[in-house]
Amino acid sequence: KHMEMRLSYGPGERDMIVMRNDIGIRHPSGHLEVKNISLVVYGDVNGYSAMAKTVGFPTAIAAKMVLDGEIDTKGMVIPLTPNIYGPILERTKEEGILYNTKSTFTL
């Protein structure tokens, strides 16, 4: 209760999420690829927070995919296969959650 009063957003305030992932990939050819993925999401004033958007939208999309039979795997499933994460990433774009990717290659 006490923290809620101190941590609540003031008039016109909103949250923001900044994420950057740098992933190194060594290909069988010996080349090194460095993939940079970055994401910036702002919350809406008097609307959904950035945290609610980035957690809630993908979760809701995955739940709908299960209900619609797009995901039919049984048990606990992590979204590491293209048939799961691909549609989720595309549908989050429709909700305004955009990310940028960049790859660089070295020998």
C-alpha positions as CSV (number, residue, x, y, z in Angstrom):
1,K,0.0,0.0,0.0
2,H,2.8,2.4,0.9
3,M,4.9,1.6,-2.1
4,E,1.9,1.9,-4.4
5,M,1.5,5.6,-3.5
6,R,5.2,6.3,-4.2
7,L,5.5,4.2,-7.4
8,S,2.3,5.2,-9.1
9,Y,2.6,7.1,-12.4
10,G,2.0,10.8,-12.2
11,P,-0.2,12.7,-14.6
12,G,1.2,12.2,-18.2
13,E,3.8,9.6,-17.1
14,R,4.3,6.2,-18.8
15,D,6.8,3.4,-18.7
16,M,9.3,2.3,-21.3
17,I,11.1,-1.0,-22.0
18,V,14.4,-1.1,-23.7
19,M,15.9,-4.5,-24.7
20,R,19.0,-5.4,-26.7
21,N,20.3,-8.9,-27.3
22,D,23.6,-9.6,-29.0
23,I,24.0,-13.2,-30.1
24,G,27.1,-14.7,-31.5
25,I,26.7,-17.6,-34.0
26,R,29.6,-19.7,-35.3
27,H,28.6,-21.2,-38.7
28,P,30.0,-24.5,-39.9
29,S,32.0,-22.5,-42.5
30,G,33.9,-20.9,-39.6
31,H,32.3,-17.5,-40.1
32,L,31.1,-15.6,-37.1
33,E,27.7,-13.9,-37.3
34,V,26.8,-11.3,-34.6
35,K,23.1,-10.7,-34.5
36,N,21.8,-7.6,-32.7
37,I,18.1,-7.5,-31.8
38,S,16.7,-4.3,-30.2
39,L,13.3,-3.4,-29.0
40,V,11.9,-0.2,-27.5
41,V,8.3,-0.1,-26.3
42,Y,6.5,2.8,-24.6
43,G,3.4,2.5,-22.4
44,D,0.3,4.5,-23.2
45,V,-0.6,7.4,-20.9
46,N,-3.8,6.3,-19.1
47,G,-3.6,3.0,-21.1
48,Y,-1.6,-0.2,-21.2
49,S,1.9,-0.1,-19.8
50,A,4.8,-1.3,-21.9
51,M,5.2,-4.2,-19.5
52,A,1.6,-5.2,-20.0
53,K,2.0,-5.0,-23.8
54,T,5.2,-7.0,-24.0
55,V,4.0,-9.7,-21.6
56,G,0.3,-9.8,-22.2
57,F,0.1,-9.6,-26.0
58,P,2.4,-12.6,-26.7
59,T,0.7,-14.6,-24.0
60,A,-2.8,-13.8,-25.3
61,I,-1.7,-14.6,-28.9
62,A,-0.2,-18.0,-27.8
63,A,-3.4,-18.8,-25.8
64,K,-5.5,-18.0,-28.9
65,M,-3.2,-20.2,-31.1
66,V,-3.8,-23.1,-28.7
67,L,-7.6,-22.5,-28.7
68,D,-7.6,-22.3,-32.5
69,G,-5.6,-25.5,-32.9
70,E,-2.5,-23.7,-34.4
71,I,-0.4,-25.0,-31.5
72,D,-1.4,-28.7,-30.8
73,T,1.7,-29.9,-29.0
74,K,0.9,-31.4,-25.6
75,G,2.5,-30.5,-22.3
76,M,4.8,-27.6,-21.6
77,V,6.0,-26.0,-24.7
78,I,8.6,-23.3,-25.0
79,P,8.4,-21.0,-28.1
80,L,11.7,-22.0,-29.7
81,T,10.3,-23.4,-32.9
82,P,9.4,-21.2,-35.9
83,N,5.8,-22.5,-36.1
84,I,5.3,-21.0,-32.6
85,Y,7.5,-17.9,-32.4
86,G,7.0,-16.8,-36.1
87,P,3.2,-16.2,-35.9
88,I,3.6,-14.6,-32.4
89,L,6.2,-12.1,-33.6
90,E,4.1,-11.3,-36.7
91,R,1.0,-10.7,-34.6
92,T,2.7,-8.6,-32.0
93,K,3.8,-6.3,-34.8
94,E,0.1,-5.7,-35.5
95,E,-0.2,-4.6,-31.9
96,G,2.7,-2.1,-32.4
97,I,5.5,-4.1,-30.8
98,L,8.3,-3.6,-33.3
99,Y,11.9,-4.8,-33.1
100,N,15.0,-4.3,-35.3
101,T,17.6,-6.9,-36.2
102,K,21.0,-6.4,-37.7
103,S,23.6,-9.1,-38.6
104,T,27.3,-8.6,-39.1
105,F,29.7,-11.3,-40.4
106,T,33.4,-11.8,-39.7
107,L,35.9,-14.5,-40.6
